[in-house]
Amino acid sequence: MLSIKKPKKLLKFSPSLPFLKKKKVQSQQPITKTKKRFVPIKRQLITICILFAIVPLLIINTLSSSIAKSTLRETSQHLTEQMLHQASLNITSFTSQVEKNLTQFIVVDLLQSNLLAQYFSTDTLTMVKAVSNIQKQMIYLQSLDNTISNVAIICSDNKMLGKIPSLTTEDLALARELQVGNRCTWKKGLGTNEKALFLIRDIQYAGSTTGNTCTFVAEINQSIITSILDSIELLDNANLTLLDTEKNLIYNSNPETTAFPDDLWSTISTTAELTSIEQDNLLTTFTTLDNSWKLVSEVPVVSLTQRLNLASRLIWFLVLVLGLLAILVGSQVANSFSKPIINLMQLMKKAEEGDLTVHMLPKGNNEVTQLCNSFNYMITNIRTLLEQTQVVIAQTLENSQLLTNSTRHSVDTFSQLATSVEDIAKGTAVQAEDAHLGSLAMSNLALSIQRLLEKSHQIYEKNQGAKVLIQKATQSMSALNTSTTSSTQIASSIGTSIMELSQLNKGIESMMQLVDGISEQTNLLALNASIEAARAGDAGRGFAVVAQQVRNLSEQSKESTVKVRQTLNEIGQKNTSTTKLIDRSNTIFSDQVVAVEEVSSSFTSIIDTLKVMETELNEINNQLEDMEQLKEATLLKIANIASITQESAASTEEVSALSEEQKHVIEQLLALSHNLTTSMTSLNESIQTFKLK
């Protein structure tokens, strides 16, 4: 639509109307005041007293508590490491002594005395005496060494010397299967007995074969280890644990503990040195013994700082008491400052409500007294200013009434002139709008024709691309049909080869039957040869061995034919399965050939249809080009009409704008007069709200 804009010549009059301009700016950008939070002076003074009384104590308590806790943790960690080191030495001494006693028993009492060699003797009497002597030495060992509860020896012939009541025969056999070698191995739990502690070692005496070995098993008295670790004094809720290399609990100061945490075990199992770590509020210290056992101490951090926390609570209580005292002292001091200020605030509140007769009686001689005198002087000046303003307002109201009457008459005159010019402008505007609408309609028609022409070209190009793609697809379908035929021929050849392979399997089967007959005859011949060799006595022993070997070969030949026959059966089954698969593939290939022929026929029909569409699209493009030329001629004629109409509208608009400008100036003067009268009236009413006398 053709738009007609009025000239903005009214801006040149704005400097002559400063009051109106100022009022407009103020209405567009209102000033917003953010109300701040009111904080009484009394509260501030009390807060300062509390801060000066409490903050230093808080800082000192926090720093001293932190330093004391750090020092206490380091000292406790050092003492715990020393305690674990001493305990590990005691346990290592115990285990080393036990291993030494058992090694001495094995070397001196069993090996050097040649008792084991006598036990494996072929002489029954020598073996019986050796068994008796070994059992006496075992009883003697148990009676002299209180660390050993029971002992047993498991021999290579599965015979056992001695007895451990807590273990069954099967459990002792498990100890021999461990094959620990010529070193002492500690084992927590064996077979069905999971609580006892055992020491195991394999024994092989000089001159014996690898088969004549024994396994020595000793049940160790755990009460000695328990007494060593129970003698250690621990802190409250602390825990001491002894573990073997398989994470089995040998000792734990807490009887309710049945398992060791996996996450902590993964940490300590890879470290052999004496180490301390803090994890999950626990100070964990651990070390590794000579036999790879782990001795672990767990001390809660709370137990280390229990008394220190109690002292810290007492200090916090003192801080609270001092805070209450600071509140009382601060209240007394704040009252002496806040009462005069509160009275001054009450008088200022009355002044805000319009009472300008208020007066503050100052007391003393300080900053608050000076503030009261300044307040009294300010109220007096405001009261005098308002009285003078009332006189000025009365004079201004009289002058504004005269200005209002004169401007109202001028406004009526310019209103009649503006009405006449406006009627002329309306007719011209309607004519310009009609020309503009016609131009827009033709432009829209041109755009539609252009889009239709572009769409037609796109369809034509896509039609050509589709025709090429379908031709390529037809060629691909022909190649697929050829490959399908070749696949069918290859499948037929594979089926023929499999049938020939089946015939060969049948021939091999007949050969296997012949081999079975030969094997049976050979077996029978070997049996007869064995009988004849037995009749010949010593002279036929060599012949008997040969006959036995022949018989063995016959049996092996028979077993081989059985295995070959099983393999041939499996090959026959696989041939049958393969033949079925080939038949199924031939059927699928036949269906595929039919489908390819149908698809090729469909592609040929689509190509014919696309050729017809190509001819029709060429005709549509020619018609659209003729419409485009007709549109250009129509747009040129409408543009000439719109130009003439626009010139007429511009001339009319100038006349109307001048009239409107003069009318607007007079209206501004009238509005200014009204605003001035209203402002003076409001100001007078506002001043009347103040109490001046």
C-alpha positions in Angstrom: 0.0 0.0 0.0 1.3 3.5 -0.8 1.9 5.3 2.5 1.6 9.0 3.0 3.7 10.5 5.8 3.2 13.9 7.3 6.3 16.2 7.6 7.6 16.5 11.2 7.9 20.3 11.2 6.4 20.6 14.7 9.7 19.8 16.3 10.9 23.3 15.8 8.4 24.6 18.3 9.5 22.2 21.1 12.3 24.5 22.5 9.7 27.2 23.2 7.7 24.8 25.4 10.2 23.8 28.1 7.6 22.9 30.7 5.8 20.6 28.3 9.1 19.0 27.2 10.2 18.4 30.7 6.9 16.9 31.7 7.1 14.5 28.7 10.6 13.3 29.5 9.7 12.7 33.1 6.6 10.6 32.1 8.7 8.5 29.7 11.6 7.8 32.2 10.1 7.5 35.7 12.6 7.6 38.5 12.4 4.4 40.6 13.7 4.4 44.1 15.0 1.2 45.7 14.0 1.0 49.4 17.0 -0.1 51.5 16.7 -2.3 54.4 16.4 -0.5 57.7 19.1 -1.4 60.3 18.7 0.2 63.7 21.8 1.8 65.3 21.2 -0.2 68.5 21.5 -3.5 66.6 24.7 -2.3 65.0 26.3 -1.4 68.3 25.3 -4.7 69.8 26.7 -6.5 66.8 30.1 -4.7 67.2 30.3 -5.6 70.9 29.6 -9.3 70.1 32.2 -9.3 67.3 34.9 -7.8 69.5 34.2 -10.2 72.3 33.7 -13.5 70.4 35.6 -13.3 67.1 39.1 -13.4 68.7 38.1 -16.3 70.8 36.7 -18.1 67.8 39.9 -17.6 65.8 42.1 -18.7 68.7 39.9 -21.8 69.4 39.8 -22.8 65.8 43.6 -22.5 65.3 44.5 -24.2 68.5 42.1 -27.0 67.9 43.4 -27.5 64.4 47.1 -27.5 65.5 46.4 -29.8 68.4 44.5 -32.3 66.2 47.3 -32.3 63.7 50.0 -32.9 66.3 47.9 -35.6 68.1 47.4 -37.4 64.8 51.1 -37.4 64.0 52.0 -38.6 67.5 49.3 -41.3 67.4 50.5 -42.4 64.0 54.1 -42.7 65.2 53.1 -44.6 68.3 50.9 -47.0 66.4 53.7 -47.7 63.9 56.1 -48.4 66.8 53.5 -50.7 68.4 52.9 -52.6 65.1 56.6 -52.9 64.6 57.1 -54.5 68.0 54.1 -56.7 67.6 55.3 -57.9 64.2 58.7 -58.7 65.7 57.1 -60.8 68.5 54.9 -62.7 66.0 57.8 -63.2 63.6 59.9 -64.5 66.5 57.1 -67.0 67.3 56.6 -68.2 63.7 60.4 -68.5 63.2 60.7 -70.5 66.4 57.9 -72.9 65.3 59.4 -73.3 61.8 62.8 -73.9 63.4 61.5 -76.6 65.7 59.6 -78.4 62.9 62.6 -78.2 60.6 64.8 -79.6 63.3 62.3 -82.4 63.9 62.2 -83.2 60.1 65.9 -83.1 59.5 67.2 -84.6 62.7 64.5 -87.0 63.9 63.2 -88.1 60.5 65.9 -87.7 57.9 69.3 -88.1 59.7 67.9 -91.0 61.8 67.0 -92.6 58.5 63.4 -93.3 59.7 61.8 -92.4 56.5 64.1 -94.6 54.4 63.3 -97.5 56.8 59.5 -96.7 56.4 59.8 -97.1 52.6 61.8 -100.3 53.0 60.5 -103.5 51.4 61.1 -105.4 54.6 57.9 -105.4 56.5 59.5 -105.7 59.9 61.8 -102.7 59.2 58.8 -100.7 58.0 56.8 -101.5 61.2 59.6 -100.5 63.5 60.0 -97.3 61.5 56.3 -96.5 61.9 56.5 -97.0 65.6 59.6 -94.8 66.0 58.2 -92.0 63.9 55.0 -92.0 66.0 57.1 -91.9 69.2 59.1 -88.9 67.8 55.8 -87.1 66.9 54.4 -87.6 70.4 57.6 -86.4 71.9 57.5 -83.3 69.7 53.9 -82.5 70.8 54.8 -83.0 74.5 57.9 -80.7 74.3 56.6 -77.9 72.1 53.3 -76.4 73.4 52.9 -74.3 70.2 52.1 -77.5 68.3 48.7 -79.1 69.1 48.7 -82.1 66.7 50.9 -83.4 63.8 50.4 -85.8 61.0 52.5 -87.2 58.1 50.9 -88.1 54.7 53.0 -90.5 52.7 53.1 -91.1 48.9 51.2 -94.4 49.3 48.3 -92.4 50.9 49.1 -93.8 54.3 49.0 -91.5 57.3 51.2 -91.4 60.4 49.7 -89.6 63.4 46.3 -87.9 63.5 44.8 -84.4 63.7 41.4 -84.8 65.2 40.0 -81.6 63.6 40.8 -82.9 60.1 39.4 -85.8 58.1 41.4 -88.1 55.9 40.2 -86.2 52.9 41.3 -82.9 54.4 44.8 -84.3 55.0 44.9 -85.5 51.4 44.3 -81.9 50.3 47.4 -80.8 52.2 49.5 -83.2 50.0 47.9 -81.8 46.9 49.2 -78.3 47.7 52.8 -79.4 46.9 54.4 -76.7 49.0 58.0 -78.1 48.5 60.8 -78.0 51.0 59.7 -74.8 52.7 57.4 -74.3 55.6 54.0 -72.9 54.5 51.4 -71.4 56.8 47.8 -72.2 56.0 44.7 -70.8 57.7 42.0 -73.4 57.4 42.3 -76.7 55.6 39.4 -78.6 54.1 36.3 -78.6 56.4 38.2 -77.0 59.2 38.4 -73.2 58.4 39.4 -71.9 61.8 42.6 -73.8 62.7 46.1 -72.7 61.7 48.4 -75.2 60.1 52.1 -75.4 59.1 52.8 -77.7 56.0 56.0 -78.9 54.4 56.9 -81.6 51.9 59.7 -84.1 52.9 61.9 -86.0 50.5 64.8 -88.0 52.0 68.1 -88.5 50.3 68.2 -91.3 47.8 64.5 -91.5 47.4 62.7 -91.3 44.1 60.2 -88.5 43.3 57.4 -90.8 44.3 58.6 -91.6 47.8 57.8 -88.2 49.4 55.8 -87.2 52.5 53.9 -84.2 53.5 54.2 -83.0 57.1 51.2 -81.2 58.6 51.2 -79.5 62.1 48.2 -77.9 63.8 49.5 -74.7 65.5 48.2 -73.4 68.9 46.7 -70.0 68.0 46.3 -69.0 71.6 50.0 -67.9 71.8 49.4 -65.5 68.8 46.2 -64.3 70.5 48.0 -63.7 73.8 50.7 -61.7 72.1 48.2 -59.5 70.3 45.8 -59.2 73.2 48.6 -57.8 75.4 48.7 -54.7 73.2 46.7 -51.8 74.7 44.4 -50.2 72.0 42.4 -47.0 72.0 38.7 -47.0 72.3 37.0 -48.6 69.2 40.4 -49.4 67.7 40.8 -52.7 65.9 43.9 -55.0 65.4 43.9 -57.6 62.7 46.3 -60.3 61.5 45.8 -61.7 58.0 47.4 -64.4 55.9 48.3 -64.0 52.2 44.8 -65.2 51.2 43.0 -62.5 53.3 41.9 -65.1 56.0 41.5 -63.7 59.5 44.1 -65.2 61.9 43.4 -62.7 64.6 41.0 -59.8 65.2 40.5 -57.9 68.4 36.8 -57.5 67.6 35.2 -61.0 67.9 32.2 -59.9 65.7 34.4 -59.2 62.7 34.2 -62.1 60.2 35.7 -60.6 57.0 38.2 -58.0 56.1 37.1 -55.1 53.7 38.0 -55.7 50.1 38.8 -52.1 49.3 41.3 -51.9 52.2 42.8 -55.2 51.3 43.5 -54.1 47.7 45.5 -51.2 49.2 47.6 -53.0 51.8 48.2 -56.2 49.7 50.5 -54.3 47.3 52.6 -52.6 50.0 55.2 -54.5 52.0 56.7 -51.6 54.1 55.3 -50.2 57.4 52.7 -47.6 56.1 49.9 -45.5 57.6 46.9 -44.1 55.6 43.8 -42.2 56.6 40.6 -43.4 54.9 36.9 -43.1 55.9 37.8 -41.4 59.2 40.1 -44.3 60.1 43.8 -44.1 60.7 45.0 -47.5 59.2 48.6 -48.7 59.9 49.9 -52.0 58.5 53.1 -53.9 58.0 54.2 -57.2 56.4 55.7 -60.1 58.5 58.5 -62.3 57.3 56.0 -65.0 56.3 54.0 -62.4 54.2 51.3 -62.1 56.8 49.7 -58.6 57.2 49.3 -57.0 60.6 46.8 -54.1 60.4 45.8 -51.5 63.0 42.6 -49.5 62.6 42.1 -46.5 64.9 39.0 -44.2 64.5 40.1 -40.5 64.2 37.3 -39.7 66.7 39.1 -41.8 69.4 42.3 -39.8 68.9 40.6 -36.4 69.4 37.9 -37.3 71.9 39.3 -35.4 74.8 40.4 -32.5 72.6 36.8 -32.2 71.3 35.5 -32.1 74.9 37.9 -29.2 75.6 36.8 -27.5 72.4 33.1 -27.8 73.5 34.0 -26.1 76.8 35.6 -23.2 75.0 32.6 -22.9 72.7 30.4 -22.7 75.9 32.6 -19.9 77.2 32.2 -18.1 73.9 28.4 -18.3 74.2 28.5 -16.9 77.7 30.7 -14.0 76.6 28.4 -13.4 73.7 25.4 -13.0 76.1 27.5 -10.6 78.2 28.4 -8.6 75.1 24.7 -8.4 74.2 23.8 -6.9 77.7 26.7 -4.4 77.6 25.9 -3.4 74.0 22.3 -2.8 74.9 23.2 -0.4 77.7 25.6 1.6 75.5 23.2 1.6 72.5 20.3 3.0 74.6 22.3 6.1 75.4 22.8 6.8 71.7 19.6 5.6 70.2 16.9 7.4 72.4 17.6 10.9 71.1 17.8 9.7 67.5 14.5 7.8 67.9 12.8 11.0 69.2 14.2 12.9 66.2 12.9 10.2 63.8 9.4 10.6 65.3 9.4 14.4 64.8 10.6 13.9 61.2 7.7 11.5 60.6 5.3 14.2 61.7 7.0 16.6 59.3 6.6 14.1 56.5 2.9 14.1 57.2 2.7 17.9 56.8 3.1 19.2 60.4 5.8 21.9 60.1 5.3 23.2 63.6 7.4 20.4 65.2 10.4 21.4 67.4 13.2 19.3 68.9 14.4 20.1 72.4 18.2 19.5 72.4 19.9 17.9 75.5 23.6 17.9 76.3 26.4 19.1 74.1 27.5 16.6 71.5 26.9 15.5 67.8 23.3 14.5 68.5 22.6 18.0 70.0 24.0 19.6 66.8 21.8 17.3 64.7 18.7 18.5 66.6 19.5 22.2 66.1 20.0 21.6 62.4 16.6 19.9 62.2 14.9 22.8 63.9 16.6 25.3 61.5 15.5 23.2 58.4 11.9 23.0 59.5 11.8 26.8 59.9 13.2 27.4 56.4 10.8 25.0 54.8 7.8 26.7 56.5 9.0 30.2 55.2 9.4 28.9 51.6 5.9 27.4 51.5 4.3 30.7 52.6 6.1 32.5 49.8 5.1 29.9 47.3 1.4 30.3 48.1 1.5 34.0 47.1 3.2 33.1 43.7 0.6 30.4 42.9 -2.3 32.9 43.3 -0.8 35.3 40.8 0.0 32.5 38.3 -3.6 31.2 38.3 -5.0 34.6 37.3 -2.6 34.9 34.3 -3.2 31.3 33.1 -7.0 31.9 32.9 -6.5 34.8 30.4 -4.2 32.7 28.2 -6.8 29.8 28.1 -9.6 32.0 26.8 -7.5 33.4 23.9 -6.1 30.1 22.7 -9.6 28.4 22.8 -10.9 30.8 20.1 -7.9 30.2 17.8 -8.3 26.4 18.0 -12.0 26.6 16.8 -10.9 28.6 13.7 -8.1 26.2 12.6 -10.4 23.2 13.2 -12.8 24.3 10.4 -9.9 24.8 7.9 -8.4 21.4 8.7 -11.8 19.7 8.1 -12.0 21.1 4.5 -8.5 20.1 3.6 -8.9 16.6 5.1 -11.9 15.8 2.8 -9.8 16.6 -0.3 -6.9 14.4 1.0 -9.2 11.5 1.6 -10.3 11.3 -2.0 -6.7 11.4 -3.3 -5.6 8.8 -0.8 -8.4 6.4 -1.9 -7.3 6.7 -5.5 -3.6 6.1 -4.7 -4.5 3.1 -2.6 -6.5 1.5 -5.4 -3.5 2.0 -7.8 -1.2 0.5 -5.2 -3.5 -2.5 -4.6 -3.5 -3.2 -8.4 0.3 -3.0 -8.5 0.5 -5.5 -5.6 -1.9 -7.9 -7.3 0.1 -7.9 -10.5 3.3 -8.4 -8.5 1.8 -11.4 -6.7 0.6 -12.8 -10.1 4.2 -12.4 -11.4 5.7 -14.2 -8.5 3.2 -17.0 -8.9 4.1 -17.4 -12.6 7.8 -17.3 -11.8 7.4 -20.0 -9.1 5.3 -22.1 -11.4 7.9 -21.8 -14.2 10.8 -22.8 -11.8 8.8 -25.8 -10.5 8.1 -26.9 -14.1 11.9 -26.7 -14.9 12.7 -28.7 -11.6 10.1 -31.4 -12.5 11.6 -31.6 -16.0 15.2 -32.0 -14.6 14.0 -34.6 -12.1 12.2 -36.5 -14.8 15.4 -36.7 -16.8 17.4 -37.9 -13.7 14.8 -40.5 -12.9 14.9 -41.8 -16.5 18.7 -42.3 -16.3 18.4 -44.0 -12.9 15.8 -46.4 -14.1 17.9 -47.3 -17.2 20.8 -48.1 -14.9 18.5 -50.1 -12.7 17.4 -52.1 -15.7 21.0 -52.9 -16.6 21.7 -54.0 -13.0 18.6 -56.3 -13.1 20.0 -57.9 -16.3 23.3 -58.5 -14.7 21.6 -59.9 -11.6 19.6 -62.3 -13.7 22.8 -63.5 -15.4 24.6 -64.0 -12.0 21.5 -65.9 -10.7 21.7 -68.3 -13.6 25.4 -68.9 -13.0 24.8 -69.5 -9.3 22.2 -72.2 -10.2 24.6 -74.0 -12.5 27.4 -73.9 -9.8 24.9 -75.3 -7.2 24.1 -78.2 -9.5 27.8 -78.9 -9.9 28.3 -78.9 -6.2 25.4 -81.4 -5.8 26.9 -83.7 -8.3 30.3 -83.6 -6.5 28.6 -84.4 -3.2 26.8 -87.4 -4.7 30.2 -88.7 -5.9 31.6 -88.1 -2.5 28.8 -90.2 -0.9 29.6 -93.1 -3.3 33.3 -92.9 -2.2 32.2 -93.1 1.4 30.3 -96.3 0.7 33.5 -97.8 -0.9 35.5 -96.8 2.2 32.8 -98.5 4.4 33.3 -101.8 2.5 37.1 -101.5 3.1 36.5 -100.9 6.8 34.4 -104.2 6.9 37.4 -106.0 5.3 39.8 -104.5 7.9 37.4 -105.5 10.7 37.5 -109.1 9.4 41.3 -109.1 9.3 41.5 -107.7 12.8 39.2 -110.4 14.2 41.2 -113.1 12.4 44.5 -111.6 13.8 43.1 -111.4 17.3 42.0 -115.1 17.0 45.4 -116.0 15.7 47.2 -114.2 18.6 44.9 -115.9 21.1 45.9 -119.3 19.6 49.6 -118.3 19.6 49.3 -117.4 23.3 47.8 -120.7 24.1 50.5 -122.6 22.3 53.2 -120.5 23.9 51.7 -121.3 27.4 51.9 -125.0 26.5 55.6 -124.6 25.5 56.5 -123.3 28.9 59.7 -121.2 29.3 60.7 -121.9 25.7 57.5 -120.1 24.5 57.8 -117.0 26.6 59.3 -114.9 23.8 56.6 -116.1 21.4 53.9 -115.3 24.0 55.2 -111.7 24.2 55.0 -111.4 20.4 51.5 -112.9 20.4 50.4 -110.4 23.0 51.8 -107.5 20.9 50.0 -108.8 17.8 46.8 -109.1 19.9 47.3 -105.5 21.1 47.8 -104.3 17.5 44.6 -106.1 16.5 42.6 -104.4 19.2 44.1 -101.0 18.2 43.2 -101.7 14.5 39.6 -102.5 15.6 39.3 -99.3 17.6 40.7 -97.3 14.6 38.1 -98.8 12.2 35.3 -97.9 14.7 36.6 -94.3 14.8 36.9 -94.2 11.0 33.4 -95.6 10.6 32.0 -92.9 13.0 33.9 -90.2 10.9 32.4 -91.6 7.7 28.9 -91.5 9.2 29.4 -87.9 10.1 30.6 -87.1 6.6 27.6 -88.8 5.1 25.2 -86.8 7.4 27.0 -83.5 6.4 26.7 -84.5 2.6 23.0 -85.1 3.1 22.5 -81.7 4.8 24.5 -80.0 2.1 22.4 -81.6 -0.6 19.2 -80.3 1.0 20.7 -76.8 1.3 21.6 -76.9 -2.5 18.0 -78.0 -3.4 16.7 -75.0 -1.3 19.1 -72.6 -2.9 18.1 -73.8 -6.4 14.4 -73.1 -5.5 15.3 -69.6 -4.3 17.4 -68.9 -7.4 14.4 -69.8 -9.6 12.1 -67.5 -7.7 14.7 -64.7 -7.9 14.9 -65.1 -11.7 11.1 -64.6 -12.0 11.1 -61.6 -9.7 14.0 -59.9 -11.7 12.0 -60.3 -14.9 8.9 -58.7 -13.4 10.9 -55.8 -12.1 12.6 -55.3 -15.5 9.2 -55.1 -17.2 8.0 -52.5 -14.6 11.0 -50.3 -15.3 10.3 -50.4 -19.0 6.7 -49.1 -18.4 8.0 -46.3 -16.2 10.4 -45.1 -18.9 7.6 -44.8 -21.4 5.5 -42.8 -18.9 8.4 -40.4 -18.2 8.7 -39.7 -22.0 5.0 -38.7 -22.2 5.5 -36.4 -19.1 8.5 -34.7 -20.8 6.5 -33.7 -23.8 3.6 -32.2 -21.7 6.1 -30.2 -19.5 7.6 -28.5 -22.6 4.1 -27.3 -23.6 3.5 -25.9 -20.0 6.8 -24.0 -20.1 5.9 -22.3 -23.4 2.6 -21.1 -22.0 4.1 -19.7 -18.8 6.7 -17.7 -20.8 3.8 -16.0 -22.8 2.1 -15.1 -19.4 5.3 -13.5 -18.1 5.5 -11.1 -21.1 1.8 -10.0 -20.6 2.5 -9.4 -16.9 5.4 -6.9 -17.6 3.2 -4.7 -19.9 0.4 -4.6 -17.3 2.8 -3.6 -14.5 4.2 -0.6 -16.6 0.7 0.9 -17.1 -0.3 0.6 -13.4 3.0 2.2 -12.4 2.2 5.3 -14.6 -1.3 5.7 -12.9 0.3 5.4 -9.4 2.9 8.1 -10.2 0.2 10.7 -11.2 -1.9 9.9 -8.2 1.0 10.2 -5.8 1.9 13.7 -7.1 -1.7 14.8 -6.4 -1.6 13.3 -2.9 1.7 15.0 -2.1 0.3 18.5 -3.0 -2.8 17.9 -0.9 -0.7 16.6 2.0 1.4 19.8 2.1 -1.7 22.0 2.5 -3.2 19.7 5.1 0.2 19.5 7.0 0.4 23.3 7.2 -3.1 23.6 8.6 -2.5 20.8 11.1 0.8 22.4 12.1 -0.9 25.7 13.0 -3.8 24.0 14.7 -1.3 21.8 16.7 0.6 24.8 17.9 -2.5 26.5 19.2 -3.6 23.2 20.9 -0.2 23.0 22.5 -0.6 26.5 23.9 -4.1 25.6 25.1 -2.8 22.4 26.7 0.1 24.3 28.2 -2.4 26.8 29.8 -4.5 23.9 31.1 -1.4 22.1 32.5 -0.2 25.3 34.1 -3.5 25.9 35.8 -3.8 22.3 36.9 -0.2 22.3 38.2 -0.7 25.5 40.2 -4.0 24.2 41.6 -2.3 20.9 42.6 0.6 22.8 44.1 -1.7 25.0 46.1 -3.7 22.0 47.4 -0.4 20.3 48.4 0.8 23.4 50.3 -2.6 23.5 52.1 -1.9 20.1 53.5 1.1 21.5 55.5 0.5 22.9 58.9 2.3 26.2 58.9 0.9 28.0 62.0 
